[in-house]
């Protein structure tokens, strides 16, 4: 069992969402609101594999919808539906009985806001904070920019999402670590957030492990 704490350090409200994978039932809380400086705790029974993200600029009147990372459920709870890219993702695979957990920050689906993950307790040579604290939106290439109706940049697409080409998506003939290499676009993300996944096979510098950690702190806008 582990507790996932989420804290909002952004100067605006966010709406975190959760998605459980690997055929495991969804968590009791799949979406919630976090005002600035607010926090929340989710208890997870291991083994568990899933992801957490934050939605921004959400409309709470009528059908619930968000400008970035919307899960499309029409409610604050995502109810087993994942984030619509672009979205900064935190990914976990938690092991039972004090085994080795895996966690990472992924920009493979693009970026919408900064995130960090900090294990609280636990051990291992790679049991440490991983962070994407930079505002990638500020340096997003024009062809990847997602804008709000007011014209402000609110998210940055991945090249895969923008161009749907195998070399950017690590698909088809590029579906292997040997064939799918960093691109100029993935390096934009990597240069800003060296610890985060910038494309599908960016494993060497992006996977973190921890054994026996009772808690993890996910911070939005660290």
C-alpha positions as CSV (number, residue, x, y, z in Angstrom):
1,X,0.0,0.0,0.0
2,X,1.2,3.5,-0.8
3,X,-0.3,7.0,-0.5
4,X,0.0,9.4,-3.4
5,X,-0.1,13.0,-2.2
6,X,-0.9,15.7,-4.8
7,X,-0.1,19.3,-4.1
8,X,-0.9,22.3,-6.2
9,X,1.8,25.0,-6.2
10,X,0.4,26.7,-9.3
11,X,-1.2,30.1,-8.9
12,X,-4.4,28.8,-10.4
13,X,-6.8,25.9,-9.7
14,X,-6.0,22.5,-11.4
15,X,-8.1,19.4,-11.6
16,X,-5.9,16.2,-11.3
17,X,-7.1,13.0,-13.0
18,X,-6.0,9.4,-12.4
19,X,-6.1,6.4,-14.8
20,X,-5.4,2.8,-13.7
21,X,-3.9,0.4,-16.3
22,X,-3.2,-3.3,-16.6
23,X,-6.8,-4.4,-16.1
24,X,-6.8,-3.3,-12.5
25,X,-10.0,-1.6,-11.1
26,X,-9.9,2.2,-11.1
27,X,-9.0,4.1,-7.9
28,X,-11.8,5.4,-5.7
29,X,-10.9,8.9,-6.7
30,X,-10.3,9.4,-10.5
31,X,-10.6,13.2,-10.6
32,X,-10.8,16.1,-8.2
33,X,-10.2,19.8,-7.8
34,X,-7.1,21.4,-6.2
35,X,-7.1,25.1,-5.4
36,X,-3.7,26.9,-5.2
37,X,-1.7,25.4,-2.2
38,X,-4.3,22.7,-1.6
39,X,-3.4,19.0,-1.4
40,X,-5.1,15.7,-1.6
41,X,-4.2,12.1,-0.6
42,X,-5.0,8.9,-2.5
43,X,-4.4,5.5,-1.0
44,X,-3.2,2.9,-3.6
45,X,-3.2,-0.9,-3.0
46,X,-0.2,-2.4,-4.8
47,X,0.4,-3.9,-7.2
48,X,-0.8,-0.9,-9.1
49,X,0.1,0.7,-12.5
50,X,-1.3,4.0,-13.6
51,X,-0.9,7.7,-14.4
52,X,-1.8,11.0,-12.9
53,X,-2.0,14.4,-14.6
54,X,-3.6,17.8,-14.1
55,X,-6.3,19.5,-16.2
56,X,-6.3,23.3,-16.5
57,X,-8.8,26.0,-17.4
58,X,-11.8,23.8,-16.6
59,X,-15.4,24.9,-16.9
60,X,-17.5,23.8,-13.9
61,X,-20.8,25.1,-15.3
62,X,-22.9,22.5,-17.3
63,X,-20.8,19.7,-18.9
64,X,-17.4,19.6,-17.2
65,X,-14.6,20.2,-19.7
66,X,-11.0,21.5,-19.6
67,X,-8.8,23.4,-22.0
68,X,-5.9,21.1,-21.5
69,X,-5.6,17.4,-20.5
70,X,-9.3,17.0,-20.6
71,X,-10.4,13.4,-20.0
72,X,-13.8,13.8,-21.7
73,X,-15.9,12.2,-19.1
74,X,-18.1,15.3,-18.7
75,X,-17.5,15.1,-15.0
76,X,-14.7,16.1,-12.5
77,X,-14.1,12.3,-12.1
78,X,-12.4,10.8,-15.2
79,X,-14.0,7.4,-14.6
80,X,-11.4,5.3,-16.4
81,X,-10.8,7.8,-19.3
82,X,-7.3,9.1,-19.9
83,X,-6.1,12.6,-20.7
84,X,-6.5,14.1,-24.2
85,X,-2.9,15.1,-25.3
86,X,-1.0,17.3,-24.9
87,X,-0.6,16.5,-21.2
88,X,2.3,16.1,-18.8
89,X,2.0,12.7,-17.2
90,X,3.2,11.1,-14.0
91,X,3.5,7.3,-14.5
92,X,3.7,4.7,-11.7
93,X,4.2,1.0,-11.4
94,X,4.0,0.2,-7.7
95,X,5.1,-3.2,-6.3
96,X,3.6,-5.0,-3.3
97,X,5.3,-5.9,0.0
98,X,8.1,-3.3,-0.2
99,X,9.2,-4.3,-3.7
100,X,10.8,-2.0,-6.3
101,X,8.5,0.8,-7.6
102,X,9.0,2.5,-11.0
103,X,8.0,6.1,-11.6
104,X,8.6,8.7,-14.3
105,X,7.4,11.9,-15.8
106,X,6.4,11.6,-19.4
107,X,6.2,14.3,-22.1
108,X,5.7,11.7,-24.8
109,X,2.1,13.0,-25.0
110,X,3.2,16.7,-24.9
111,X,3.3,19.2,-22.1
112,X,0.7,21.3,-20.3
113,X,2.2,22.2,-17.0
114,X,5.3,21.5,-14.8
115,X,5.3,18.5,-12.4
116,X,7.6,16.8,-9.9
117,X,7.5,13.4,-8.1
118,X,9.3,12.9,-4.8
119,X,9.4,9.6,-2.9
120,X,9.0,10.0,0.8
121,X,10.9,7.2,2.5
122,X,12.1,4.1,0.6
123,X,15.6,3.3,-0.7
124,X,17.7,2.6,-3.7
125,X,20.4,4.4,-5.7
126,X,17.8,6.0,-8.0
127,X,15.2,6.7,-5.3
128,X,15.1,10.5,-5.7
129,X,12.9,13.4,-7.0
130,X,12.3,13.6,-10.7
131,X,11.1,16.9,-12.0
132,X,10.0,18.8,-15.1
133,X,9.9,22.2,-13.5
134,X,10.5,24.3,-16.7
135,X,7.6,26.0,-18.5
136,X,8.0,24.2,-21.9
137,X,5.1,26.3,-23.2
138,X,7.4,29.3,-23.2
139,X,9.7,27.8,-25.8
140,X,7.3,25.6,-27.7
141,X,8.0,25.6,-31.5
142,X,5.2,27.4,-33.3
143,X,4.0,24.3,-35.1
144,X,3.4,22.5,-31.8
145,X,1.7,25.3,-29.9
146,X,-1.8,24.9,-28.5
147,X,-3.5,28.3,-27.8
148,X,-6.5,29.3,-25.7
149,X,-9.3,31.4,-27.3
150,X,-7.5,34.5,-25.8
151,X,-4.4,33.6,-27.8
152,X,-2.2,32.5,-24.9
153,X,-0.1,29.3,-25.3
154,X,-1.6,26.7,-22.9
155,X,0.1,23.5,-24.0
156,X,2.8,22.1,-26.3
157,X,2.1,19.2,-28.6
158,X,4.4,16.3,-29.2
159,X,5.7,15.9,-32.7
160,X,3.9,12.6,-32.9
161,X,0.5,14.3,-32.1
162,X,1.2,17.2,-34.5
163,X,2.6,15.3,-37.5
164,X,1.4,11.7,-37.0
165,X,4.6,10.4,-38.6
166,X,6.2,7.0,-37.6
167,X,9.6,8.5,-37.0
168,X,8.1,10.8,-34.4
169,X,5.7,8.2,-32.9
170,X,8.2,5.3,-32.8
171,X,5.7,3.3,-34.8
172,X,5.8,1.1,-37.9
173,X,9.4,0.6,-39.0
174,X,10.6,2.9,-36.2
175,X,9.1,0.7,-33.5
176,X,12.3,-0.2,-31.7
177,X,15.0,1.6,-29.6
178,X,17.5,1.1,-32.4
179,X,15.3,2.7,-35.1
180,X,13.5,5.4,-33.0
181,X,16.0,8.1,-32.0
182,X,15.7,11.6,-30.6
183,X,14.5,14.2,-33.0
184,X,14.9,18.0,-33.0
185,X,11.4,18.2,-31.6
186,X,11.9,15.7,-28.8
187,X,15.2,17.5,-27.8
188,X,13.2,20.7,-27.2
189,X,11.4,18.8,-24.4
190,X,14.6,17.1,-23.2
191,X,16.6,20.2,-23.0
192,X,14.0,21.8,-20.8
193,X,13.3,18.7,-18.7
194,X,16.3,16.4,-18.8
195,X,14.7,13.9,-16.3
196,X,11.5,13.4,-18.2
197,X,10.6,11.1,-21.1
198,X,10.8,13.1,-24.3
199,X,10.0,10.3,-26.7
200,X,8.9,6.6,-26.3
201,X,12.4,5.0,-25.9
202,X,13.9,7.7,-23.7
203,X,14.4,5.2,-20.9
204,X,18.0,5.6,-19.7
205,X,17.6,9.0,-18.1
206,X,13.9,8.9,-17.3
207,X,13.0,5.9,-15.2
208,X,13.3,6.2,-11.5
209,X,13.0,3.3,-8.9
210,X,12.4,3.1,-5.2
211,X,12.0,0.2,-2.9
212,X,9.6,0.3,0.1
213,X,8.5,4.0,-0.3
214,X,5.3,4.4,1.7
215,X,4.4,7.8,0.1
216,X,5.0,9.8,-3.1
217,X,4.4,13.5,-3.4
218,X,3.3,14.8,-6.8
219,X,3.6,18.5,-7.1
220,X,2.1,20.6,-9.8
221,X,4.2,23.7,-10.7
222,X,7.1,22.7,-8.3
